[in-house]
Amino acid sequence: MMDQGAVDEVRALLELRLDPALPAMKALGVPEIAAFLAGTMDRETTIARAAQATRNYAKRQLTWFRHQLEKPEVLFTQFSESLSPGIFAIIRQFLLTGDI
């Protein structure tokens, strides 16, 4: 993220002087990069903390999703492109009906 323009994006957000409570200001990596730009966090710590925040968010998503299923669907075959249509069908059915 740091080498792909995230620092410039956060700099632009900060220049807007938005309310820190807004979701955009709490997005993954934004608080850490804002601290980096303010000089209160070094680059390595910024990267480590943003990466940890991303992992924590992904884990919360997985936990939430796991609790949405009545009976967990387990794929016993290693993922491959050929499984995509079936996976998307399960997700689509769940999102449309809440049932699997």
KEZA-607896 format. One record per atom (N, C-alpha, C): chain; atom name; x, y, z. Coordinates in steps of 0.2 Angstrom, whole numbers, plus 5000, padded with zeros to 4 digits. Layout:
% residues N
A / CA / X / Y / Z .
...
END
This chain:
% residues 100
A / N / 5004 / 4994 / 5000 .
A / CA / 5000 / 5000 / 5000 .
A / C / 5004 / 5006 / 5000 .
A / N / 5010 / 5006 / 5004 .
A / CA / 5014 / 5012 / 5005 .
A / C / 5017 / 5014 / 4998 .
A / N / 5019 / 5009 / 4994 .
A / CA / 5022 / 5010 / 4988 .
A / C / 5017 / 5011 / 4982 .
A / N / 5011 / 5010 / 4983 .
A / CA / 5006 / 5010 / 4978 .
A / C / 5001 / 5016 / 4978 .
A / N / 5003 / 5021 / 4982 .
A / CA / 4999 / 5028 / 4982 .
A / C / 4995 / 5029 / 4988 .
A / N / 4995 / 5024 / 4993 .
A / CA / 4991 / 5025 / 4999 .
A / C / 4993 / 5031 / 5003 .
A / N / 5000 / 5033 / 5003 .
A / CA / 5002 / 5039 / 5007 .
A / C / 4999 / 5045 / 5004 .
A / N / 4999 / 5045 / 4997 .
A / CA / 4996 / 5051 / 4994 .
A / C / 4988 / 5052 / 4995 .
A / N / 4985 / 5046 / 4995 .
A / CA / 4978 / 5046 / 4997 .
A / C / 4976 / 5048 / 5004 .
A / N / 4980 / 5046 / 5008 .
A / CA / 4979 / 5048 / 5015 .
A / C / 4981 / 5056 / 5016 .
A / N / 4986 / 5058 / 5013 .
A / CA / 4988 / 5065 / 5013 .
A / C / 4982 / 5069 / 5010 .
A / N / 4979 / 5067 / 5005 .
A / CA / 4973 / 5071 / 5002 .
A / C / 4967 / 5071 / 5007 .
A / N / 4966 / 5065 / 5010 .
A / CA / 4961 / 5065 / 5015 .
A / C / 4962 / 5070 / 5021 .
A / N / 4968 / 5070 / 5023 .
A / CA / 4970 / 5074 / 5029 .
A / C / 4969 / 5081 / 5027 .
A / N / 4970 / 5083 / 5021 .
A / CA / 4970 / 5090 / 5018 .
A / C / 4963 / 5092 / 5018 .
A / N / 4958 / 5087 / 5018 .
A / CA / 4951 / 5089 / 5018 .
A / C / 4948 / 5091 / 5025 .
A / N / 4952 / 5089 / 5030 .
A / CA / 4951 / 5091 / 5037 .
A / C / 4944 / 5088 / 5039 .
A / N / 4943 / 5081 / 5037 .
A / CA / 4937 / 5078 / 5038 .
A / C / 4937 / 5076 / 5046 .
A / N / 4931 / 5075 / 5048 .
A / CA / 4930 / 5073 / 5055 .
A / C / 4933 / 5066 / 5056 .
A / N / 4937 / 5065 / 5061 .
A / CA / 4941 / 5059 / 5062 .
A / C / 4936 / 5053 / 5063 .
A / N / 4930 / 5054 / 5065 .
A / CA / 4925 / 5049 / 5067 .
A / C / 4922 / 5046 / 5060 .
A / N / 4923 / 5049 / 5055 .
A / CA / 4920 / 5047 / 5048 .
A / C / 4923 / 5040 / 5046 .
A / N / 4919 / 5036 / 5043 .
A / CA / 4922 / 5029 / 5041 .
A / C / 4928 / 5030 / 5037 .
A / N / 4928 / 5035 / 5032 .
A / CA / 4934 / 5035 / 5028 .
A / C / 4940 / 5036 / 5032 .
A / N / 4940 / 5040 / 5037 .
A / CA / 4946 / 5041 / 5041 .
A / C / 4948 / 5035 / 5046 .
A / N / 4943 / 5030 / 5046 .
A / CA / 4945 / 5024 / 5050 .
A / C / 4946 / 5018 / 5045 .
A / N / 4946 / 5019 / 5039 .
A / CA / 4948 / 5014 / 5034 .
A / C / 4954 / 5011 / 5035 .
A / N / 4955 / 5004 / 5033 .
A / CA / 4961 / 5001 / 5034 .
A / C / 4967 / 5005 / 5032 .
A / N / 4972 / 5005 / 5036 .
A / CA / 4978 / 5009 / 5035 .
A / C / 4978 / 5016 / 5036 .
A / N / 4972 / 5019 / 5036 .
A / CA / 4972 / 5027 / 5036 .
A / C / 4975 / 5029 / 5043 .
A / N / 4972 / 5027 / 5048 .
A / CA / 4975 / 5029 / 5055 .
A / C / 4983 / 5029 / 5055 .
A / N / 4985 / 5023 / 5053 .
A / CA / 4992 / 5021 / 5053 .
A / C / 4996 / 5026 / 5049 .
A / N / 4994 / 5027 / 5043 .
A / CA / 4997 / 5031 / 5038 .
A / C / 4997 / 5039 / 5040 .
A / N / 4991 / 5041 / 5043 .
A / CA / 4990 / 5047 / 5046 .
A / C / 4996 / 5049 / 5051 .
A / N / 4997 / 5044 / 5056 .
A / CA / 5002 / 5044 / 5061 .
A / C / 5009 / 5045 / 5058 .
A / N / 5010 / 5041 / 5052 .
A / CA / 5016 / 5041 / 5049 .
A / C / 5017 / 5048 / 5046 .
A / N / 5012 / 5051 / 5043 .
A / CA / 5013 / 5058 / 5040 .
A / C / 5014 / 5063 / 5045 .
A / N / 5011 / 5062 / 5051 .
A / CA / 5012 / 5067 / 5057 .
A / C / 5018 / 5066 / 5060 .
A / N / 5022 / 5061 / 5058 .
A / CA / 5029 / 5060 / 5061 .
A / C / 5029 / 5056 / 5068 .
A / N / 5023 / 5053 / 5070 .
A / CA / 5023 / 5050 / 5076 .
A / C / 5024 / 5042 / 5075 .
A / N / 5025 / 5040 / 5069 .
A / CA / 5026 / 5033 / 5068 .
A / C / 5031 / 5032 / 5062 .
A / N / 5035 / 5028 / 5063 .
A / CA / 5040 / 5027 / 5058 .
A / C / 5037 / 5022 / 5052 .
A / N / 5040 / 5022 / 5047 .
A / CA / 5038 / 5018 / 5041 .
A / C / 5037 / 5010 / 5043 .
A / N / 5042 / 5007 / 5046 .
A / CA / 5041 / 5000 / 5047 .
A / C / 5035 / 4999 / 5052 .
A / N / 5035 / 5003 / 5057 .
A / CA / 5029 / 5002 / 5062 .
A / C / 5022 / 5003 / 5058 .
A / N / 5022 / 5008 / 5054 .
A / CA / 5016 / 5009 / 5050 .
A / C / 5014 / 5003 / 5046 .
A / N / 5019 / 5000 / 5043 .
A / CA / 5017 / 4995 / 5038 .
A / C / 5015 / 4989 / 5043 .
A / N / 5019 / 4988 / 5048 .
A / CA / 5017 / 4982 / 5053 .
A / C / 5010 / 4983 / 5056 .
A / N / 5008 / 4989 / 5058 .
A / CA / 5002 / 4990 / 5061 .
A / C / 4996 / 4990 / 5056 .
A / N / 4997 / 4992 / 5050 .
A / CA / 4992 / 4992 / 5045 .
A / C / 4991 / 4985 / 5043 .
A / N / 4996 / 4981 / 5042 .
A / CA / 4995 / 4974 / 5040 .
A / C / 4992 / 4970 / 5046 .
A / N / 4993 / 4972 / 5052 .
A / CA / 4990 / 4968 / 5058 .
A / C / 4982 / 4970 / 5058 .
A / N / 4981 / 4977 / 5057 .
A / CA / 4974 / 4979 / 5056 .
A / C / 4970 / 4975 / 5051 .
A / N / 4973 / 4974 / 5045 .
A / CA / 4970 / 4971 / 5039 .
A / C / 4969 / 4964 / 5041 .
A / N / 4974 / 4960 / 5044 .
A / CA / 4973 / 4953 / 5047 .
A / C / 4967 / 4953 / 5052 .
A / N / 4967 / 4958 / 5056 .
A / CA / 4961 / 4957 / 5061 .
A / C / 4955 / 4958 / 5058 .
A / N / 4954 / 4963 / 5053 .
A / CA / 4948 / 4964 / 5050 .
A / C / 4946 / 4958 / 5046 .
A / N / 4950 / 4955 / 5043 .
A / CA / 4949 / 4949 / 5039 .
A / C / 4946 / 4943 / 5044 .
A / N / 4949 / 4943 / 5049 .
A / CA / 4947 / 4937 / 5054 .
A / C / 4940 / 4939 / 5057 .
A / N / 4939 / 4945 / 5058 .
A / CA / 4932 / 4947 / 5060 .
A / C / 4927 / 4946 / 5055 .
A / N / 4929 / 4947 / 5048 .
A / CA / 4924 / 4945 / 5043 .
A / C / 4923 / 4938 / 5043 .
A / N / 4928 / 4934 / 5043 .
A / CA / 4927 / 4926 / 5043 .
A / C / 4923 / 4924 / 5049 .
A / N / 4924 / 4927 / 5055 .
A / CA / 4920 / 4925 / 5061 .
A / C / 4913 / 4927 / 5060 .
A / N / 4911 / 4933 / 5057 .
A / CA / 4905 / 4935 / 5056 .
A / C / 4901 / 4930 / 5051 .
A / N / 4905 / 4929 / 5045 .
A / CA / 4902 / 4925 / 5040 .
A / C / 4901 / 4917 / 5043 .
A / N / 4905 / 4915 / 5046 .
A / CA / 4904 / 4908 / 5049 .
A / C / 4898 / 4908 / 5053 .
A / N / 4896 / 4913 / 5057 .
A / CA / 4890 / 4913 / 5061 .
A / C / 4884 / 4914 / 5057 .
A / N / 4885 / 4916 / 5051 .
A / CA / 4879 / 4917 / 5047 .
A / C / 4876 / 4910 / 5044 .
A / N / 4880 / 4905 / 5044 .
A / CA / 4878 / 4899 / 5041 .
A / C / 4875 / 4894 / 5046 .
A / N / 4869 / 4891 / 5045 .
A / CA / 4866 / 4887 / 5049 .
A / C / 4870 / 4880 / 5050 .
A / N / 4872 / 4878 / 5044 .
A / CA / 4877 / 4872 / 5044 .
A / C / 4883 / 4874 / 5039 .
A / N / 4888 / 4874 / 5042 .
A / CA / 4894 / 4876 / 5038 .
A / C / 4895 / 4872 / 5032 .
A / N / 4897 / 4875 / 5027 .
A / CA / 4898 / 4872 / 5020 .
A / C / 4906 / 4871 / 5020 .
A / N / 4908 / 4865 / 5019 .
A / CA / 4915 / 4863 / 5019 .
A / C / 4917 / 4861 / 5012 .
A / N / 4922 / 4864 / 5009 .
A / CA / 4925 / 4862 / 5003 .
A / C / 4930 / 4857 / 5004 .
A / N / 4930 / 4851 / 5002 .
A / CA / 4935 / 4846 / 5003 .
A / C / 4940 / 4846 / 4997 .
A / N / 4939 / 4850 / 4992 .
A / CA / 4943 / 4850 / 4986 .
A / C / 4947 / 4856 / 4986 .
A / N / 4953 / 4856 / 4985 .
A / CA / 4957 / 4862 / 4985 .
A / C / 4954 / 4867 / 4980 .
A / N / 4954 / 4874 / 4981 .
A / CA / 4951 / 4878 / 4977 .
A / C / 4954 / 4878 / 4970 .
A / N / 4950 / 4879 / 4965 .
A / CA / 4953 / 4880 / 4958 .
A / C / 4947 / 4884 / 4954 .
A / N / 4949 / 4886 / 4949 .
A / CA / 4944 / 4890 / 4945 .
A / C / 4938 / 4886 / 4943 .
A / N / 4939 / 4880 / 4943 .
A / CA / 4933 / 4876 / 4941 .
A / C / 4927 / 4876 / 4946 .
A / N / 4930 / 4877 / 4953 .
A / CA / 4925 / 4878 / 4958 .
A / C / 4921 / 4884 / 4959 .
A / N / 4924 / 4889 / 4955 .
A / CA / 4921 / 4896 / 4956 .
A / C / 4913 / 4896 / 4955 .
A / N / 4911 / 4894 / 4950 .
A / CA / 4903 / 4894 / 4949 .
A / C / 4899 / 4891 / 4954 .
A / N / 4901 / 4886 / 4957 .
A / CA / 4898 / 4883 / 4963 .
A / C / 4898 / 4887 / 4969 .
A / N / 4904 / 4889 / 4970 .
A / CA / 4905 / 4894 / 4976 .
A / C / 4901 / 4900 / 4976 .
A / N / 4901 / 4903 / 4970 .
A / CA / 4897 / 4909 / 4969 .
A / C / 4889 / 4908 / 4969 .
A / N / 4887 / 4902 / 4967 .
A / CA / 4880 / 4900 / 4967 .
A / C / 4878 / 4899 / 4975 .
A / N / 4883 / 4896 / 4979 .
A / CA / 4881 / 4896 / 4986 .
A / C / 4881 / 4903 / 4989 .
A / N / 4885 / 4907 / 4988 .
A / CA / 4885 / 4914 / 4991 .
A / C / 4879 / 4918 / 4988 .
A / N / 4878 / 4917 / 4982 .
A / CA / 4872 / 4921 / 4979 .
A / C / 4865 / 4918 / 4982 .
A / N / 4865 / 4912 / 4983 .
A / CA / 4859 / 4909 / 4986 .
A / C / 4858 / 4912 / 4993 .
A / N / 4864 / 4912 / 4997 .
A / CA / 4864 / 4914 / 5004 .
A / C / 4862 / 4921 / 5004 .
A / N / 4865 / 4925 / 5000 .
A / CA / 4863 / 4933 / 5000 .
A / C / 4856 / 4934 / 4998 .
A / N / 4853 / 4930 / 4994 .
A / CA / 4847 / 4932 / 4991 .
A / C / 4841 / 4929 / 4996 .
A / N / 4843 / 4923 / 4999 .
A / CA / 4837 / 4920 / 5003 .
A / C / 4839 / 4919 / 5010 .
A / N / 4846 / 4919 / 5012 .
A / CA / 4848 / 4918 / 5019 .
A / C / 4848 / 4910 / 5020 .
A / N / 4847 / 4906 / 5015 .
A / CA / 4847 / 4899 / 5015 .
A / C / 4853 / 4896 / 5011 .
A / N / 4855 / 4890 / 5013 .
A / CA / 4860 / 4887 / 5009 .
A / C / 4857 / 4880 / 5007 .
END
